[in-house]
Amino acid sequence: MTTAQARWGIVGGGILGMTLALRLAQCGGHVTLFEAADTFGGLASAWQLGDLVWDRHYHVTLLSDTALRGLLDELGLADEITWRETRTGFYTDDQLYSMSNSLEFLRFPPLRLLDKCRLAATILYASKIRDAQKLEHIPVTDWLRRWSGTRTFEKIWRPLLRAKLGDNYNKASAAFIWAIIARMYAARRSGLKKEMFGYVPGGYARILERFETVLREAGVAVKPGYAATHVERQNGAIDIAFANGEQHAFDQVVVTLAAPLAARLCPGLRADEQRKLREVLYQGIICTALLLKQPLSPFYVTNITDAWVPFTAVIDMSALVDARHLGGRGLVYLPKYVAADDPAFDMPGHELERQCHQTLARMYPNFCPDDILHVGVSRVRHVLAISTLNYSAKLPPMRTSIPGLHIVNSAHIVNGTLNVNETVQLAEQAIEQLPALGELGCEIRI
């Protein structure tokens, strides 16, 4: 049996697992894709708020997202992407400011002119860096203070770092902030001016429905509702056990779960492999989605620096998505990034909703709790692998000590921001990097 004809099992039906499954099937592999949830997509999955089906978490496509746009083209959806110029807000010192162009940036009251110049210089300098590996050796706090100055760090950067990483910001390298700056800067048409963001009408529900159809047409066996409980090598094959009592054997298996979950799933790994997987530091997310009677603000994203606000940002999809796709209503996401073991994961939904009511009423005088039509709360403990110091050197390899078992997950997005484009890129790179995959020698579309 050739490598291309091997039986492949993929554990995890997010965008990463789906893309790997498609590429392997295109190379002639016999592929089965397993997903614990009832639907595919992982972090990109959709859900229902009232009569609206849209993304569980907020997503946007940038003009620079070439890997994602290439995949959408392959799915026959690229021509349907709707592009729109968006605006950015900034909430600091109990005031909401627009910071969507150079003039508004220059007028931004919380910073002095010198502070603004150093902040702009930091962003410009970071956007010119092509290889961030050297930044992995520098704490993000040291790097930002050096380039932006102490006042700008305390007023802008530290609050933003804490909002994204909590106390873990002290463990992050400068590569973390570089990745954010590099992606967002690429989305702007010129300097600090305008942003063009895009989406597919119907959101990721439409994308994933089409993706699943393409997988089936390519011969992939798709199995939602299969939660893997154990992966080990037995009798010359890789055996996967599932919570429903079934077991399936494969020649090759790729596990795409978060690093600590992969370590738990594969107890036969060497001690050093287990350690590396468990030591990857993750941030989780508690994301509250509100379907409102009307849009909340003119800004797609409002960055928040005030410590009293119990969420990271305000993402108003109605500032991006055509009103007819949302029924003329507002769709707002209120994300809060927390450590994977944060007790906030156990906070009751009604308490989260109460916090949202109080906070939005203070931030937006025109907001009324009666405007809320539906509320949804998503809680995911392992979302973002933090770029800690010397991250690349500590990263577990994709190929494991167990023949035929590979672990590929979002932790392998080195010096990135974890978005759908980078996830697709990772899948494409894994096809070439993993020895068992690279030997396929077939031509795949990227």
Salt bridges, closest charged atoms under 4 A:
ASP51 OD1 - ARG329 NH1 2.86
ASP65 OD2 - ARG183 NH2 2.86
ASP73 OD2 - ARG445 NH2 2.55
GLU74 OE2 - ARG23 NH1 2.95
GLU80 OE1 - ARG206 NH1 2.48
GLU85 OE1 - ARG189 NH2 3.73
ASP93 OD2 - LYS155 NZ 2.81
ASP94 OD2 - ARG362 NH2 3.08
ASP115 OD2 - ARG112 NE 3.02
ASP115 OD2 - ARG151 NE 2.81
GLU154 OE2 - ARG145 NH2 3.56
GLU154 OE2 - ARG158 NH2 2.59
ASP167 OD1 - ARG162 NH2 3.09
GLU195 OE2 - ARG188 NH2 2.96
GLU212 OE2 - ARG216 NH2 2.84
GLU232 OE1 - HIS230 NE2 3.42
GLU246 OE1 - HIS248 NE2 2.89
ASP251 OD1 - ARG7 NH2 3.15
ASP272 OD1 - ARG270 NE 2.94
GLU279 OE1 - ARG275 NH1 3.50
ASP322 OD1 - ARG324 NE 3.58
ASP346 OD1 - ARG381 NH2 3.99
GLU351 OE2 - ARG354 NH2 2.40
GLU353 OE2 - HIS357 NE2 3.67
GLU428 OE1 - ARG23 NE 2.89
